[in-house]
Amino acid sequence: MIILGMMSGTSVDGIDAVLVNIVGAPPQFEWKIIGHHQIPFPEVIRNEIFACFDPKKGTVDRICSLNFKLGHVYGEAALETIRQLGFSPEQIRLIGCHGQTVWHIPANEPDASTLQLGDPSVISEITGLPVVSHFRNADMAAGGHGAPVVSFMDVMLLSDPKKVRAAQNIGGIGNVTFLPPKNREYSDSEPIAFDTGPGNMLIDCAVEQITGGKQHFDKDGKIAASGKINHSFLAQLLQSPYYRMKPPKTTGRELFGVQMGERINQIRKDLNISDADYVATVTALTAETIAQAYRDFLPIMPDEVIVSGGGAKNPTLMRELTERLMLSKVIRIEELGIASEAKEATAFALMAYETWHRRIGNIPSATGAKHPVVMGNITWAPLKPERISENISPTEARNPATADMDRVSTLALVQEINEEDQKVADAVAAVLPKIAASVDAIVSRMKQGGRMIYLGAGTSGRLGVLDASEVLPTFSVSPDLVIGKIAGGPDALTKSIENAEDDPVLGASEIIELKVTEKDCVIGIAASGNTPYVLGALEEAQSRKALTIGIACNPAGKITRFSDIVILPVVGPEALTGSTRMKAGTAQKMVLNMLSTAVMVRMGKTYSNLMVDVQPSNQKLIDRQRRIVAEACGIDQNKAEELLSQCNREAKTAIVVQKTGLSPDEARLILSQNDGFVEKSITSALSRKEQSSK
């Protein structure tokens, strides 16, 4: 599954976007970063974001407007990234977008909450893709801090079998994930994660202050390298209570943003500290708070520290950090094959992938949540009108999402097929009203003595015959009541007799031979909706005033002309072009299951959801019948077996006898009077008893 991950951090320097191909499930992921792309924010948007960081300026109307503006920026950035990396939107499965955090109230405060802007509906509308967003909310709802959310990726992708690692991200805020070895022989610690304090945020603020806004960050750490650390000033900066708080904890611009930047700038002016020394000191602050957090809060010092984020590109900051972590090997994440600027975007692609599959995406030991949660909300892709061609059925069109199926790994191949299969249930859900209308119409005819007759060719015909044959033992109906016919006859069940489907006269002759009347229901099954055999059968059935139902996956199929009711689960192109035994076949099977099962329920063939008319034709079904009676009557299986023996192994009769105290013959009579409905028969019998006792 190819996913686009997008992230814009507290530094507000732009959007990091990455395309990642992910297959598998925890703990066995296969993943590959296809490429990444950085898109700077337009200056007007960047300024507006900073304005909304300020509680005095971030009015509700301004925040509301920025939410949609950012949605447009993210949407266009997504399309630009896809294009730059040589893909089309049709090849991308979904987008994971973190959005822009404008305010975050940690879990240890009464009004704990979080707000990320960049409306996912706008992104989805622009790209035509589903979007997973708002990753932090579910964790916070479960009592967590909603951060650091990238700890999930750290644990999944960066843990080592033997080494203790720390994954240190230095974005606007610094955050660490402590990664014990995967092999429990080497450590029994749990992963933990927390925000260490400021990352680049105060450094960037200082640079903007001393350059009058001409520079937004200390490129290559050159300003800091030209200055000296003022240790007394640094000691003052280290007095923030946040540094002494125990994890789990999280922070952001609400604490280390512009307001703090203005305060410490005033302090340094009062101390007459030079511009270069100012930047050198706040750079040292980031390194010192990270190292101090390790000493104070990690179970043990890590063997390796893997640094990512913009701070990893600052040589001065990296040198300061390395000097303070002498016992650990400090490396950039690039040494593991991941670009620093791509890491967080990759994390949100991974979390989107897990959300899409309804799997857990948080690490409670890291965020402090009471329990694991699925992270993120899904905004579905906008519905687009189906492109209908008179020449090419959707089932025959080529599917761009699986064009690489002969080049990917076997796991990726089967995942591509599975992802296409997931669309089938939604397609069937869209036609449920038509299925329900068909059930009611069929039941009405069958109560007058009519039959259900399936006709199809190839896969469609086999599915019809299969459903008809399964109804017989499941519901104890006559083989003349539900009939399946396939073009080419019984031999076509096991052999390909493809030319048989091209003869409409053959389909019509089936209807004539069955002596179809207005009481019958003829169901034509054809993925393309154009199979001549099926069309011939439906046309002949219509001439005899039978109810005709068409099941197809092509809205432009001719089957619509010959069907009183048309059921069209549009599943789109097959994973393997034209192989309608796949999604189309699955959809048809689901529709047939619903039709036959719902018809039998409405014909009184069940009691609750128990198949009380099952034929006990083998040991498995004998055992099932016994369990059904025991379950229905709330008795043990020995008693159920005695009842069935007394009632000639008729489950319905046995249940009515047990529930009402009638004799088997009396139970059969009342069942006959109530058309075989068990619930009605029990209610009727008990009502008569009550009346006779008065």
Secondary structure, DSSP 8 states (H G I E B T S, - for coil): -EEEEEE--TT-S-EEEEEEEEEEETTEEEEEEEEEEEE---HHHHHHHHHHHSTTT--HHHHHHHHHHHHHHHHHHHHHHHHHTT--GGG--EEEE--EEEEEE-TTSTT-EEEEES-HHHHHHHHSS-EEE--SHHHHHTTS----TTHHHIIIII--SS--EEEEEESSEEEEEEE--SSTTT-----EEEEEEESSHHHHHHHHHHHTTS-SS-GGGHHHHTS---HHHHHHHTT-GGGGS-SS----HHHHSHHHHHHHHHHHHHTT--HHHHHHHHHHHHHHHHHHHHHHHSSS--SEEEEESGGGG-HHHHHHHHHH-TTSEEEEGGGGT--HHHHHHHHHHHHHHHHHTT-----HHHH--SS-----EEE----------SSS-GGGS--GGGTTTTTS-HHHHHHHHHHHHHHHHHHHHTTHHHHHHHHHHHHHHHTTT--EEEEESHHHHHHHHHHHHHHHHHHT--TTTEEEEETT-GGGGTS--GGGGG-HHHHHHHHHHTT--TT-EEEEE-SSS--HHHHHHHHHHHHTT-EEEEE-S-TT-GGGGG-SEEE-----S-SSTT-TTTHHHHHHHHHHHHHHHHHHHHTT--BTTB-TT----SHHHHHHHHHHHHHHHT--HHHHHHHHHHTTT-HHHHHHHHHH---HHHHHHHHHHTTT-HHHHHHHHHHHHHHHT-
